């Protein structure tokens, strides 16, 4: 997107355009979170190559009317980060604790038509464009992670540099050469498998059992650093100091405070969710209760 287009969308996100509607937070068969409302949104035909300002504005206005907490105060990135993640729309919101910057990045899966039935999708097909469709949900991802600096231009936040977490480099291991080569090939042509590292962080953070189990992880490795998976939090600020001290624990080996142990113990144990079948017969899960939701 051009900078002028980004600035216009940022102005929209800075304003309160709705009081919000009742909604559900769910997770689909592929472990992708989505917000579901009673009434559908008419999604326009979208480019499969990049996010476009005109169609993005239509969708952002709808979400700001229905669930303003998801986007309010964020800024649009002119390009997806990483770049290969187009045509998803990336929105960022900075926070700071002491001298450490954090970034909340919300990714809207713009062309994902999960849940749309045949009669809700336009028949007309145009090259390099997704058909228009109706959906009562928006698929998204929200993650919070530490950054070393933010790049701005004319007041718009246009890029960032994550603060890297050493063990997430993927190549710093002491296993055999063949395994290193295999992991390197995965890193080049697909994505690194950080499941072991994510499990280690999860187990180091609390001795409690992570209640959602395999449904989703509390922490994931992305952008080469530790991300807190916060798709359910309407307000980050009150919880951020706990994640800040956890980051210092992981990065610098500082001890966690007693209050932080209590916070994460409660966080791990406070989830409630129920399984249901989607209209297509696939298993989905509704988050019935979650800390901060």
Secondary structure, DSSP 8 states (H G I E B T S, - for coil): --HHHHHHHHHHHHS--------EEEE-TTS-EEEEEEEEEEE--EESSS--HHHHHHHHHHHHHH-GGGTTT-EE-SS-SSGGGTTSEEEEEEEEETTEEEEEEEEE-TT--TT--GGGB-S---TTEE--EEEEEEEEEEEEEEEEEEEEETTEEEEEEE---GGGGSS---S-HHHHHHHHHHHHHS----HHHHHHHHHHH-SS--TTTTS--SEEEETTEEEEE-TT-S--HHHHHHHHHHHHHHHH-----HHHHHHHHHHHH--EEEEEE-TTS-EEEEEEE-TT-
